[in-house]
Amino acid sequence: MPPGTAAKAAGISEAELIVLEESGKTEAKVNFPALAKAVGLDPGKLDGIQKGWLPAEKDLSAWREIRVFSSSGEGLTVNCYLVWDEVTREAALFDSGIEAKPILDCIAENQLQLRHIFITHSHWDHVEALPKIREAFPKARVHSGSKNAPVDQRNKPAEIVHLGGLRVTHRETPGHAEDGVTYIVGNWQEDAPHVAIVGDTIFAGSMGRGNQSWELARQKVREQILTLPPETLLCPGHGPLTTVREEKEHNPFF
């Protein structure tokens, strides 16, 4: 939809709409029900978002060996995730973010062996620190959905990667990026819920911009992410962690 049409429905200027899209805040009085109807969002859920809904804070001790790293650059704060098997100490990194040092320090402190690096998509903020990570661990295998990646780095259909007792599978989730992939980590000790590292496919109460196709992006979220068990932990590339249940109940895009 043209920005002018959406702005008119919301009762604000195009400039105010841009501020709202980029920051989630505006001093203008916005007609959210009309805006939701115009752009195909759920009005009730959008009302909840603008009133400040956030997912419940997550206690990661249930999964034990998962760490979240947030790094910033050029006005962006991006998340990446380190997961390991507590018995074998074999580790996997999901995206690299912008800064390598905190990740490398954590690996050293916990005496881990970085075996795999999984890339959710190749946008710069998710792979900026990748060269430094690979320099430190040249034998770590890189996994990517990019058709331009070397053959030995491309995800294979129905591939299962074992990380000690953990199992990593993947689902293609293009739309925001052509090479978008969601990685699912399962078989946690004490039957902790699956963990899905979703990149910029979906966020808490939102989703990644449909750079490739909005329709495709929403379709893939519905088919590949929201069909996971409700308690599945969703780990996005930006913003707070959430769950499938919370997003089905509160995300206005779905």
VOLO-38698 format. One line per field, with one value per residue (C-alpha): x, y, z; chain; residue number from 1. Coordinates in steps of 0.5 Angstrom, whole numbers. Each point is the difference from the previous one (the first is absolute). Layout:
<rs>
X	[X_...]
Y	[Y_...]
Z	[Z_...]
c	[A_...]
k	[NUM_...]
</rs>
This chain:
<rs>
X	[0_3_2_-5_-6_2_2_-7_-4_4_-1_7_5_5_6_-4_-1_7_2_-6_3_7_0_-7_-2_-3_-3_-5_-7_-1_-6_2_-6_0_7_0_-6_3_7_-3_1_-4_-3_0_7_2_-3_3_7_-1_-2_7_-1_6_2_1_7_4_3_6_2_-5_4_7_5_-3_3_-3_5_-2_5_-2_3_-3_-6_-2_0_0_0_4_0_5_-3_4_0_2_3_4_1_-1_-3_-4_0_-7_2_6_-3_5_5_4_4_-6_-1_7_1_-6_2_7_-3_-4_5_-4_1_-3_-2_-6_-2_-7_-2_-7_1_6_-2_6_-2_-1_7_4_4_1_7_3_-4_2_7_0_-3_1_-2_-7_-5_-4_-8_-3_-7_4_0_7_3_5_-3_3_-4_-7_-5_-2_-8_-2_7_1_6_2_3_2_-7_-4_-3_0_-5_-2_-5_0_-3_1_-4_4_7_0_5_-4_0_-3_4_-3_4_-4_2_1_2_-7_-4_1_-4_3_4_-1_5_-4_4_-4_-6_-4_1_-4_-7_3_4_6_-1_-3_6_-1_-7_-5_-5_6_3_-7_-2_7_-1_-7_2_7_0_-7_-1_5_-2_-3_6_5_5_1_7_0_5_-2_-4_-3_-1_-7_-4_-4_-6_1_1_-6_-4_3_3_-4_3_-3]
Y	[0_7_4_5_-4_-3_7_2_-6_2_7_2_3_-5_3_-2_-7_-1_2_-5_-5_1_1_-3_7_7_6_0_-3_-6_-3_-7_-4_3_-1_-7_-1_3_-4_-6_-1_-2_6_-3_-3_7_4_-5_2_7_0_-3_-8_-4_-7_-3_0_-6_-5_-3_-5_-5_-1_1_1_5_8_6_5_7_5_6_4_6_1_-8_-5_-7_-7_-6_-6_-5_-7_-6_-7_0_-7_0_8_0_7_3_7_3_6_4_7_6_-1_-6_1_-2_-6_-3_2_-4_-6_0_1_-6_-4_-1_-3_4_-5_3_7_1_6_2_5_4_7_4_1_-8_-2_6_-3_-7_1_1_-6_-4_2_-3_-6_-2_-7_2_-2_6_-1_4_1_4_-3_4_-3_-6_-6_-3_5_0_-3_-7_-2_-4_1_-2_3_-3_4_-5_-2_6_0_6_0_5_3_5_7_5_6_5_-3_-5_-4_0_-6_-2_-5_-4_-3_-6_-6_4_-3_0_0_8_3_0_7_3_5_4_6_6_-5_2_5_0_4_1_-3_2_4_-3_2_-6_-1_2_-6_-5_2_0_-7_-3_3_-4_-6_-1_3_1_-7_-2_-2_6_0_0_6_5_3_6_4_6_2_-5_-7_-3_-6_-3_0_8_2_-4_4_7_1_4_-2_-7]
Z	[0_-2_7_-2_0_7_3_-2_3_6_0_0_-5_-4_5_6_-3_-1_7_3_-5_2_8_1_4_-3_4_-6_2_-5_-2_2_-2_-7_-1_2_-5_-6_1_2_7_6_3_7_0_-3_6_5_-3_0_7_2_-1_1_1_7_2_-2_6_-5_6_-3_-6_4_-5_-5_1_-4_-2_-3_-3_-3_-7_-4_4_0_6_-2_3_-1_4_3_2_2_3_7_0_-6_0_-8_-2_-5_-2_-3_-4_2_2_-1_6_0_7_5_-4_0_7_2_-4_4_6_0_-4_-6_-7_-5_-5_-4_-2_-3_-4_0_-6_-3_2_3_7_1_-3_1_5_-4_-2_7_2_-6_1_7_-1_-8_1_2_-5_-3_-2_-5_-4_-5_-7_-1_6_-1_-1_6_4_-3_4_-2_-1_7_3_7_4_6_5_6_2_-3_-7_-5_-6_-5_-3_-6_2_-6_-1_4_-3_-6_4_7_4_7_4_5_6_3_5_6_6_5_-6_-1_-5_-7_-2_-7_-2_-5_-2_-3_-2_6_6_7_-3_-7_-5_-5_-6_-6_-4_-5_1_6_-3_0_7_3_-3_2_8_0_-3_3_6_3_-1_5_7_4_5_-5_2_-6_0_-5_-3_3_7_5_0_0_-2_-5_5_1_-7_-2_5_0_-7_-4_-7_1]
c	[A_A_A_A_A_A_A_A_A_A_A_A_A_A_A_A_A_A_A_A_A_A_A_A_A_A_A_A_A_A_A_A_A_A_A_A_A_A_A_A_A_A_A_A_A_A_A_A_A_A_A_A_A_A_A_A_A_A_A_A_A_A_A_A_A_A_A_A_A_A_A_A_A_A_A_A_A_A_A_A_A_A_A_A_A_A_A_A_A_A_A_A_A_A_A_A_A_A_A_A_A_A_A_A_A_A_A_A_A_A_A_A_A_A_A_A_A_A_A_A_A_A_A_A_A_A_A_A_A_A_A_A_A_A_A_A_A_A_A_A_A_A_A_A_A_A_A_A_A_A_A_A_A_A_A_A_A_A_A_A_A_A_A_A_A_A_A_A_A_A_A_A_A_A_A_A_A_A_A_A_A_A_A_A_A_A_A_A_A_A_A_A_A_A_A_A_A_A_A_A_A_A_A_A_A_A_A_A_A_A_A_A_A_A_A_A_A_A_A_A_A_A_A_A_A_A_A_A_A_A_A_A_A_A_A_A_A_A_A_A_A_A_A_A_A_A_A_A_A_A_A_A_A_A]
k	[1_2_3_4_5_6_7_8_9_10_11_12_13_14_15_16_17_18_19_20_21_22_23_24_25_26_27_28_29_30_31_32_33_34_35_36_37_38_39_40_41_42_43_44_45_46_47_48_49_50_51_52_53_54_55_56_57_58_59_60_61_62_63_64_65_66_67_68_69_70_71_72_73_74_75_76_77_78_79_80_81_82_83_84_85_86_87_88_89_90_91_92_93_94_95_96_97_98_99_100_101_102_103_104_105_106_107_108_109_110_111_112_113_114_115_116_117_118_119_120_121_122_123_124_125_126_127_128_129_130_131_132_133_134_135_136_137_138_139_140_141_142_143_144_145_146_147_148_149_150_151_152_153_154_155_156_157_158_159_160_161_162_163_164_165_166_167_168_169_170_171_172_173_174_175_176_177_178_179_180_181_182_183_184_185_186_187_188_189_190_191_192_193_194_195_196_197_198_199_200_201_202_203_204_205_206_207_208_209_210_211_212_213_214_215_216_217_218_219_220_221_222_223_224_225_226_227_228_229_230_231_232_233_234_235_236_237_238_239_240_241_242_243_244_245_246_247_248_249_250_251_252_253_254]
</rs>
